[in-house]
Amino acid sequence: QVQLVESGGGLVQAGGSLRLSCAASGLTFNRPTMGWFRQAPGKERELVASMSWSEGMTYYADSVKGRFTISRDNAKNTVYLQMNSLKPEDTAVYYCNRDPPTFSWGQGTQVTVSS
């Protein structure tokens, strides 16, 4: 059974940076496109970034393009999300999952950006 554990969230001022990590266990990591999703209070969960297994293709939502960078370490079964120039509207719980999401969701990691 696939387990996803997100970490690295926290409270940061606008303009600051955070690096999120997602440790995945129980899967063959080399193949799936993995993504980072977020859910703000009262809003639906949305995909913010994803990376194909070959690392040749990435996707970024327009709202984070140029500020967030997704990366992965297949040997460590870990996906990262480097978030720079954070804005208050980036406040949300961040999750990783396959893109499209097929695994059970982890607990997520809270990111709070103060103005």
N, C-alpha and C positions, 0 to 999 in steps of 0.2 A: 504494500500500500504506500502510495506516495505521500510524503509529509513535507510541508513547506514551512519554514520558520524564518520570519522576517525580523530584522533588527536594525538599529541605527537611527531611529526617529528621535525626536526631542523638540524642545522649545528653542527657537532661534529668532533673532530680529530680522526684519525685512532687509534684504541684501546679503544675508548670510548664506552659508552652505551647509549641507548635510550629505552624508554618504550612506545609503541604505544597502543592506545585504540580505540576500535570500538564500538560505541553505536548503537544498533539496535532497531528500533521501528516498530510496526505494524506487528509483527510476533509472532508466538508461538515458543519461543526460545529454548524450551527444546529438540526439535527433530533434527534440521538440523546439519549436520557436517559443521562447519564453518572454513574458511581458511583465511590466509593472502596471498595476491598476491603482486607482484611488477612489475613495468614497468620502465626500464631504457631508456634513449633517444635512439631512433633508434632500439629498441629491442621489442620483443613481451612480453606481460604480462605473467608472470610465477607464478605458485604456489610455495610458499616457506615453508608454514607450514599449517597444518590443525588438527582439533581435533574433534573426534566424540562426539555425544551428551552424551554418557555415560561416556566420559572422560577416557574411557579405551584404546582408540587407538589414537595415534598421528602419523603424517607424517611430515618429514622434508626433504627438498631438500638437496642433498649432500653438496651443497655450503654453507649451514647455519648450518648443523648438528653440535651439540656441542657448538654452539654459541648463537643460538636463542631458545627461549622457548615460546610456545603458551599456553595460559590458558584462562579460561572463567568463568564468574560469571553469571549463568543462572538467578539468582534472579534479577540481575541488567541489564540483556540483554546486556552484554558487553563482548567483546573478547579482549584479550591483547596479545601483542607480545613483550617480553623482548629480546632486542638485545644487546649482549655483544661482545667485541673484534671486533668492527666494522672495516670494510675494505673499501677502496675507491670503490671497485667494488660492494659494497652494496648500493651505491648511486642510488636512484630511487624514484618514487612515489609509496607509499604503499597503498594498498586497502584491505578491507575485503569483503568477500562475502560468500555465501554458496559454499561448495565444492561438486560437480562442481557448477560453478557460475550460478545462475538462477535469482538472484535479480538484480535490476537496480544498476549500480555502483554509489558509492558515489564520493565525490570530491577528495578523497585520501589525503595523507599527505606526504609532501616532506621530504626525508631523504638525507642529503648531508654529505658525509664523506670525509674530507680533508686529504691529505697525509702529 
